[in-house]
Amino acid sequence: MKFYTYAVFGEKGHRQRESFSPSCAFIDWGGTATVVLNADVTGSNLYSLLILEAGDWQEADERAIAQIMDGVFENSVVGDVFPHHTPSVMRLCPEAWAKAMGFIWKKRFYGIEIPNFDLKEAALV
């Protein structure tokens, strides 16, 4: 499994509603990781970064559509969605990335229950 990143923008001329929420990470019902980096980490309300764990781009695209239609972004009006280079996100927000990966590791391998994971402490704004 690899991580695939998407920049999810708001509707043309509008800010991304989800970007005002705290950044978060979670393991979905299928056991795969999802990370959402919002303005508290990126410093911008124009977009959110959606980072998905998937086997390939096709699976990642399907998961991204699912998150936009009936997931994290279901209450947001979404405009453009662009694939993003995951290693550049790791360099842009290293503390947030490390904290999200630590959460995923603890949840997956140690079964530690963390109901609401907030990345605000790791923000580099």
N, C-alpha and C positions, 0 to 999 in steps of 0.2 A: 504494500500500500504506500502511496505517495500523497503529499499534500498539494492541492491545486487551489489557486487564489483567484478571486474575481473582485473587481472594483464595481460596486453596485451604486449607481447614481440615482438621484431623485429625478422626477419628471422634468423635462426641459424648462429651465428658468426657476426651478424650485430646489430647495435643499432636501437631502435624504432624511426622512422622518426618523428612521431607525438610528441614524447617527447621533441623535440626542440621548439615546439610552446608553447605559454603561456597557462597555465591552464585556464579552462573555465567552465561555467555552463550555461545551457539553458533549456527552456521548449519547448518540441517538439509540433508538430501540434496536437497530441493527448492529450496534457495537462499534460504529464508526464515529470519528471525532469531527466536530464542527466548531470553528472559532470565528467570532465576529468582532472585528476591531472597529470601534466607532471613534467619534471626535475626541473622547477622553484620552485616546492613544494617538490617533492620526493628526489631531489638531484641525480637522476640517469637517464641516457639516454638509459638504457637497456630496460625499460618498461614504460608504462603509466598505470595509474589506471583509469578504466572505472567504474563509479558508476551510476547505473540505478535504477529508481523507477519502481517497478512492483508489481503485485499481488502475484506472486509465482515464483519459480525457472524456471519453463518452460517458462513463459512469459519473464522473465529476459534473459534467454538464446536466445530466439527469437529476443529480442531487441538488445542483444550484437552482434549477427550475422548480424543484419541489420546495426548496426553502423560500423562493420568491413567491410562489403561488399559495403555499399553505404552511409556511414555517415562520422563520424569524421576520421576514418582510411582508407577511400576509396583511398587515394593517398599514402598509406604506404604499404610496404610488411610486412605482419603480420606472425609471427612464432607461438609460443605456446601461448595459452590463458588459464589461470588458474583462477578458482573461488578464491576469497580472502575473508577473514573474515572482514566484514564491521566495527565492533566495534574496531578492531585493527587499521584501517585506521583513525577512529575518534580520537584515542589516539595518533597516529603517527603525524597527521597534524591537531591539534585541531583548530588553527586559520583559516586555509583554509577551514576546514569543516564548521565552524561557519559562515564564510563569504558566502560560497556557499548556506547554508541553509537559511541565511538571504535574499540572492538574490531570492531564490525560493519562500520564504514566501511573499516577496514584490511583485514579479511578479504575483503569483497566487492569492493572497488575496486582493492586493491593485491595481493591474493592472498597476504597474509602468513599463514603457518601458525602458529597458536597453539593447540596441542592441548588445553590445559586452562586455561580462563580463570577466574581467581579475582577476585571483587570485594571481598574482605575489606579491602584497603588503603583502599577508598573508604567504608567504613562510617561512619555518623554516630551511632553508639551512645554 
